[in-house]
């Protein structure tokens, strides 16, 4: 006979441990706050890089020439009334260095390049200011790069550059120090109707004054107004609350009320553990984070329901067994299934952690934390609550079959 693991011995210590961890999360929210993404905090978020000019492009013709950069190369499109549209492509595979690219530019009439970086600089390493017009003219259109061995810039220096006009600016270093990449968040208090334009303009002015007119490249810009962010936050809270309510109703019909409450406590525990992790890791709390939390709620309750089914089955087969012993027996029965299912799922998520970046990378890390918490909460939170409630039940948690009314017996005698 399989040895029964006494999971119940850790019910109280684990409950205390979870309470302490969640309390640290609440403390972190109060003292450090949540790193809200642009979805939930009104204002401007810009990704910038402070880097020198690699080369500039100029156009002196009468046609219209636009330039674009993709993951495979640089493309020019020439249009005009008196000529057919023409497209010139310079793939990185064919022109791997800036020097080779500049030499080949003679194919595009009236376009010239002035190279400021070493000729052997990798062409695919250069980048542009996303807010600059892609239409070439006599004014230089800049490509930037991060030279090897370039001096790093500390976050404190960027904050100091913004302190005069944006004292509440949030600055976060992203990527490697040598990339000199930063995320800057400026809050919108809802009083300025032109906040989007004014914040962008003020930020660009402050950065260029501190680091040079030609050394600031804006990689991406996001802006959400105060009214929209409040609405989105309210909808997210309603969504999570409704999810918990529906799970509670389902478990009450499927099992018993104490099972239902235990299951909801377990998934609420998982959500709070994920929020605690997000608070202390300074991960952005955005729509993708909400998606991760809801994903974990579904994953965790699925694991919990499977365990509940085995608990109910063991209670039926062993009606005189104490509920705590039933819980230990059921968790032991399902331990192999729980471990195998969790590990195989984690391997898929782990591949996303290793091979992705950005929001998907953060989403995957949140899933790993949630899955670990989901297994833990099923064993030690949901079961602990059921065991605790059984202390106050008259039947001490034992399975009691509902009495069925006896069928009327007829003799067949005609009276």
C-alpha angles and dihedrals in degrees: 000000000000114000112249114231113224098230088159091071088073099043094101098039091048092048089053092046093051091048091053093048093049090046089056088052091053089047089051092051091052097044104030104017128215120296094237118199122226089271094069104026119061113232146060128314119189130181109210139174125204104214139139126252117278096187141328132226127213133183124205102174132100097243127084116259124183127186130206135180124212137170090273104042150304122298133196123199118195119196135170145147096252098044142045120261113266131193124204119193126196108186119197090233091061097035106032098166135051091238093057091046093051091049091052094050091089086084089072108070118236093001116122133181130211110201118210099168131067111289092236093060110129109256093215090059095065122093139184140226104267092211095054117102112258091214109103121227141151088292113087118261106209133220115192133204140181109238118217111262094020115158113262123237120224122226089238090062092054091048090050090053090056098038097095097056102018109033092163095050116137113219124188127179113230130191123002120338091244090059090062090212123158140178114220123192124193119187124232113215092194095244098102115071090196094046094130094057097036095049093049093047094046093047093050091048093051094047095047091048090054102038106022136278094261100039103070121087121182108214099184140349130205128179130181123182122233095248093053095046092052091049092049093049091050092049091050092053091048091049094053092044093051090048091054092046093051091048090050092052092047094051092047091056094040098044134354132304094257090051089050095050091044091052093049091046089053095053092041086053090053092051091050092048090053091049090050090053091048092050096052097038090049090229113165115263104218142132091292089055090054088051089052092050093049090047090054092047089057094044094047097047090049090057091044094051091051090053091046090054091055091046091052091047093051091047090055094048093043105035094165095051119108113252092240090056090047090052092051091047094048095047090049091050092052099037095098092048091048094050095046094046094047096046094048091049092046091053090060092048091044090059088057090050091052101040104034136066138197122021095351090054091052090044090054094049090051089051092052091052091046094049092051090049091046094059092044094049094049091055102036109021108037093037093044091055092050090049091048094050091049089066089069098043120101091225090048089233096304120146112259119191112221112244114249120217113253117248117246112255118221123195095205090235114144112226 
